[in-house]
Amino acid sequence: MPNLIAASAYFLLIHFGVSGTKLRDTLVARLGEGPYRGAFALASLLGLVWMGYAYRHAPTSCTTKRHKADMPVSPSDVRFRG
């Protein structure tokens, strides 16, 4: 769970701490608009992949032996699966 929290904090930090701040302006002045956007997109993608990995490996509180894909996802699934 700490890994998932760290990944989420990283993702929020790069979006709220960099985007729309003076730090962004400084980075754009040094790198240029295109390279900055590429680096930011790469950092965002890294954060999303990290969150996905951390979520997949986070402990679960589900006590059943069924796989997550077997769990009903909507009321219609409950009705038709029986």
Protein Blocks (a to p, Z undefined) as FASTA:
>chain_A
ZZmmmmmmmmmmmmmmmgopaklmmmmmmnomklmmmmmmmmmmmmmmmmmmmmmmpccf
bfbfbdfklpcfbfklmmmnZZ
